[in-house]
Amino acid sequence: MYDIHISVFVSTTCTLNVSNNNMSGIWKHKATIIDGQTFKLKELNIWDFQWENTGNSIQVKDPKYGQSYKLSIYKIVKENIEIQFAAGEFSNCVWGIYMES
């Protein structure tokens, strides 16, 4: 039997280098979640949609351990709602989610 512990980290603000298309800005750490864990951006659960890679990426540091990662920027679309966010695996099935503020 295994004990599973889930941690969600919120509200870390970072100024990040963004590659491609001259995108730059302040990206905010929204959460660290496990694969498939319900997580909503603008009322849409990100796991319910196909993520479209925008071809852009950001460089971040894991807010808990400080390890550097390059995260792809994705978008999801539902009707007239389009959401862009950066996501990547900090560890096997553990995802960091960021949004530009």
C-alpha positions as CSV (number, residue, x, y, z in Angstrom):
1,M,0.0,0.0,0.0
2,Y,1.3,3.5,-0.9
3,D,0.5,6.8,0.6
4,I,-0.1,9.5,-2.1
5,H,0.5,13.1,-1.1
6,I,-0.6,15.8,-3.5
7,S,0.8,19.3,-3.2
8,V,-0.5,22.4,-5.0
9,F,1.8,25.5,-5.1
10,V,0.3,28.8,-6.1
11,S,1.1,32.4,-6.8
12,T,4.8,32.5,-7.6
13,T,5.6,35.4,-10.0
14,C,8.6,35.1,-12.3
15,T,9.9,37.3,-15.2
16,L,10.9,34.8,-17.8
17,N,12.7,34.5,-21.1
18,V,10.3,33.5,-23.8
19,S,11.6,32.1,-27.1
20,N,10.0,32.7,-30.6
21,N,7.7,35.4,-31.8
22,N,9.2,38.1,-29.5
23,M,6.8,37.1,-26.7
24,S,7.9,38.3,-23.3
25,G,6.2,39.1,-20.0
26,I,5.6,38.1,-16.5
27,W,4.5,34.5,-16.1
28,K,3.0,33.4,-12.9
29,H,3.2,29.9,-11.4
30,K,-0.4,28.8,-11.0
31,A,0.0,25.3,-9.7
32,T,2.0,22.1,-9.4
33,I,-0.4,19.2,-10.1
34,I,-0.3,15.5,-10.8
35,D,-1.2,14.2,-14.3
36,G,-5.0,14.3,-14.8
37,Q,-5.8,16.2,-11.6
38,T,-8.6,18.6,-12.2
39,F,-7.2,22.0,-12.8
40,K,-9.3,24.8,-14.3
41,L,-8.2,28.0,-16.1
42,K,-11.0,30.3,-16.9
43,E,-13.4,27.6,-15.8
44,L,-12.0,25.0,-18.3
45,N,-10.3,21.9,-17.0
46,I,-7.1,21.7,-19.0
47,W,-7.2,17.9,-19.1
48,D,-10.5,17.9,-21.0
49,F,-9.0,19.6,-24.1
50,Q,-6.3,18.9,-26.7
51,W,-3.3,21.2,-26.0
52,E,-2.1,22.9,-29.1
53,N,1.6,23.7,-28.9
54,T,2.2,27.4,-29.9
55,G,5.8,26.8,-30.8
56,N,6.9,29.2,-28.0
57,S,8.4,28.3,-24.6
58,I,9.5,29.9,-21.3
59,Q,12.4,29.2,-19.0
60,V,11.3,28.7,-15.4
61,K,12.5,27.4,-12.0
62,D,10.6,24.9,-10.0
63,P,9.2,27.0,-7.2
64,K,9.8,24.3,-4.6
65,Y,13.3,23.0,-5.6
66,G,14.7,25.7,-7.9
67,Q,15.5,23.4,-10.8
68,S,15.4,25.1,-14.2
69,Y,13.0,23.9,-16.9
70,K,12.0,24.9,-20.4
71,L,8.2,24.7,-20.7
72,S,6.2,24.8,-23.9
73,I,3.4,27.3,-24.2
74,Y,0.1,25.7,-25.2
75,K,-3.4,26.9,-26.0
76,I,-6.8,25.3,-25.6
77,V,-9.9,26.5,-27.3
78,K,-13.6,26.1,-26.5
79,E,-16.0,28.1,-28.7
80,N,-15.0,31.7,-28.2
81,I,-12.7,31.0,-25.2
82,E,-8.9,30.7,-25.9
83,I,-6.5,30.1,-23.1
84,Q,-2.7,30.1,-23.3
85,F,-0.6,28.6,-20.6
86,A,2.9,27.1,-20.1
87,A,3.2,23.5,-18.9
88,G,5.8,20.9,-18.3
89,E,6.6,17.9,-16.2
90,F,8.7,18.8,-13.1
91,S,8.9,15.1,-12.3
92,N,7.2,12.0,-13.7
93,C,3.5,12.9,-13.9
94,V,4.0,16.1,-11.8
95,W,3.2,19.2,-13.9
96,G,4.0,22.8,-13.4
97,I,1.4,25.2,-14.8
98,Y,2.1,28.9,-15.6
99,M,0.1,31.7,-17.0
100,E,1.2,35.1,-18.4
101,S,-0.2,37.9,-16.2
